[in-house]
Amino acid sequence: VYNGGRITALVSKQGIQYLVVPNQYRIDAESGSPQQILSAEQILEKLKFKLENIILTEELTVEELKLCYFPSIIDTKEGEFQMVPVWKITLRDSLAEFTYLFHAIDGVEILW
């Protein structure tokens, strides 16, 4: 289950045998014009700023940094949302994994 949606998959030694993705997304022609996104370096600077006042007992390693889309809720009653571009950053230390999302256009952290 991801953000209210459910993806069902049957995987065998031969690979994916069955896949159901019930929430297909409709592209709205009025979604807007293309916009410039922040670079990976700019987003890492925002993460560094966020973490600089935290006392760490060990180093964090960036395990993954990728650009993807995340559903931003517009109207919960109607189940309406907008897919927004985000930078997903996964950090790891020896005990845990931490994931942060930042809006790829304005750099604001998305709390999820």
C-alpha positions in Angstrom: 0.0 0.0 0.0 1.4 3.4 -1.0 -0.3 6.6 -0.1 -3.7 5.1 -0.2 -3.2 3.0 -3.3 -2.5 -0.6 -3.6 -0.3 -2.3 -6.2 -0.6 -6.1 -6.4 2.2 -8.2 -8.0 2.9 -11.9 -8.3 6.6 -12.6 -8.8 8.1 -16.0 -9.5 11.6 -17.2 -10.5 10.7 -16.2 -14.1 10.0 -12.6 -13.1 6.7 -10.7 -12.8 3.8 -13.0 -13.6 0.9 -10.7 -12.7 0.7 -6.9 -12.0 -2.3 -4.8 -11.1 -2.0 -1.0 -10.7 -5.6 0.3 -10.2 -4.9 4.0 -9.9 -3.8 5.0 -13.4 -3.1 8.7 -13.7 -4.8 11.0 -16.2 -2.6 13.8 -17.6 -4.5 17.0 -17.4 -3.8 19.4 -20.4 -4.1 22.3 -18.0 -1.4 20.9 -15.7 0.9 23.8 -16.5 4.0 24.7 -18.5 7.4 23.1 -18.2 9.4 24.4 -15.2 13.0 24.3 -14.3 13.9 21.8 -11.5 16.6 22.2 -8.9 19.8 20.2 -9.5 20.8 17.3 -7.4 23.6 19.4 -6.0 21.2 22.1 -4.9 18.9 19.6 -3.2 21.9 18.0 -1.4 22.7 21.5 -0.1 19.2 21.9 1.3 19.5 18.5 3.0 22.9 19.5 4.4 21.3 22.7 5.8 18.5 20.7 7.4 20.9 18.2 9.0 23.7 20.6 10.1 22.2 21.3 13.6 21.6 17.6 14.4 24.2 15.9 16.5 25.1 12.7 14.7 27.0 9.8 16.4 28.2 8.5 13.1 28.4 9.4 9.4 25.4 9.1 7.1 25.9 7.7 3.6 23.8 8.7 0.6 22.4 5.4 -0.6 20.1 6.8 -3.2 19.3 10.1 -4.9 16.6 10.0 -7.5 14.1 12.2 -9.2 10.6 10.8 -9.1 6.9 11.9 -8.7 4.9 12.1 -5.5 1.2 12.6 -5.1 0.3 16.0 -3.5 -3.2 16.0 -2.2 -5.5 18.8 -3.5 -8.9 17.6 -2.2 -9.1 14.7 0.2 -12.9 14.6 0.0 -12.8 14.1 -3.7 -9.6 12.1 -3.7 -8.0 14.6 -6.0 -4.2 15.0 -6.1 -1.5 16.3 -8.3 1.7 14.4 -9.1 4.7 16.7 -8.3 8.4 16.1 -9.1 10.5 15.4 -6.0 14.0 14.5 -5.2 14.1 11.4 -3.0 17.2 11.0 -0.9 17.9 7.9 1.1 20.6 8.1 3.8 21.9 5.2 5.9 24.0 4.8 9.0 25.0 1.5 10.6 21.6 1.1 12.3 18.9 2.7 10.1 17.8 4.2 6.9 16.3 7.7 6.5 14.4 9.0 3.5 13.8 12.6 2.7 11.7 14.1 -0.1 12.2 17.6 -1.5 10.0 19.3 -4.0 12.1 19.4 -7.2 11.0 22.9 -8.2 11.0 25.0 -5.0 13.2 22.8 -2.8 10.7 22.6 0.1 10.9 19.4 2.1 7.8 17.2 1.8 6.8 15.6 5.0 5.1 12.2 4.4 
